[in-house]
Each structure stands twice: as C-alpha cells, then as structure tokens.
Amino acid sequence: MARSNNRDIQLLEKRFIELSRIAYQREIVTYSDFLNLNEQNILHSLPKDSLYTRIISFGGYETAERQMAAFIPDALYLRCRIDDSDFAGPGLYHEIGYPFTALRIEPQNRKFAEDLSHRDYLGAILNLGIDRARTGDIIQLQGGAVIFVHNDIAAFVADELTRVRHTVVKVSPMVDNAFYYTPDYDEIRGTVASVRLDSLLPLAFSSSRTRLSGLIEGEKVFVNGKLITSNGYQVKDGDIISVRGMGKFRFEGTGGQTRKKRITVTIRKYR
C-alpha cells in the first residue's frame, strides 16, 4: 500500500477503528488481517483517543515482519494478565488465540527437490488466488518452509498447494501451531558518535551515512513497526529496526566510551 494513497490510508484507519469499536461493544477480541510494515505504522499512528481497546500484534514468532493485530477490550486484557513482557512471547498466541495457522511445506521427494527461494513459495501461494493480506511471513528452513495463513484458508492451502515451481510438495498444519523460531543473526560491535538512527544504520549495513539517511527520509525505515522519518531518532535497547529492501537488526545496547568519546554498541543483524 503506497503511503501517498490517502484514500487507502483513510479506509484502513476506519477499519481499525471499527474493529476496536466492535471489540469494545461486544467484549470480544477482534482481529485485523496480516499487516505489512506500512499498515502497522498506520495503526500505531492512530490517535489513542480514536480507539476503544488495547492492541497487541503478533505474527507467529518474535521477530515476524507481517503481523496480525488483536483489539482487546480492557476486561479481557486484564483477565489474560498480558503485560509488555508477553508482547511477542510464545504464550501470547495461546492467550489471545490469533486466528492463524502455521503450515509446513516440504518436498514429496527431497532427492528431486529444487533449491527454492522465498519468492518461489510466495508466488505459488498467490497463484492459488489468495490475497496477500491473508498470509503472514514465509520462513525458509532446511528442507522446506513454514508459512502462516489465516485459519479460514488453511485447509484450502493444504489441499491445493501441490507444487512450488517444478517441485511436488506436501503441506501440513503444525500441531498446536507449535512453531518456535529464532532467526540466525550476526552480532556486530562497533562505535558510534551517538545512538541516533542515522548513526546505527551505517554500522548495520556497511554503507555510507548519506545514502542511509536518504532511506530514512524516503520513508523506508521502521522501528518496532512504526515509520521513522527523523535521522535523529534515539534508538532504545531492544528496538528492532527494519529497512525495506535491506533487512533488519535489533539494537542490543551500549557499552563504554572510547577515548575519543565514541559509544560502543552491539547490534544483532538478522540474516
């Protein structure tokens, strides 16, 4: 969704507000579709007084990029005893009951399986006529992949997805959505003048500060799903920074200072 399309943004905002209103009035949890980073930013940017409920987003695992938002009335929120520490924990899925399923995609015969890419899996799913908003992240694993899909299309995907490119595949739901995934990462340590966003990006992506500052101004950088357009944004410990088209990393925190008053920092760059 292009950010410049004001009509689409307004329609999405109205949809979020309506989901929140329904949750409040009926005292039930309501859910969005899977949201990309731009859509998550629109949700997070809504004025607090326009919503009737709390919101917690989850995509099946801690660092999921595409996430489903749950609109939770206060009574249910307190009953579940959800706090910030549960924000992306595995117990959160079971507490709120997000209506999505983890599907495992594997070749029928590994001997004849192709080397498939993320694009191959996504293309095969979309070729079934499925709206991208009904699907979450696709995670490539050794010997296959896992995809998160809305419950109402899980059986259809399991039955109809029989081939990815030229590879015959089998699809099966994971028992109790028991999927625990920690992405591989490279730990990077270095020094920066400050913990501003425009200082951390060159360390993470080994590129010039000028080029990466342009990405911030070009609305391609998100912190915890929220669009950031200020080069001087101060990053906090645990923040996850996503740069469209380049990847993402987690800011672990600061260490000491060098003799030249530069700050030692550690980040985890996801592969």
Disulfide bonds with the S-S distance in Angstrom:
none
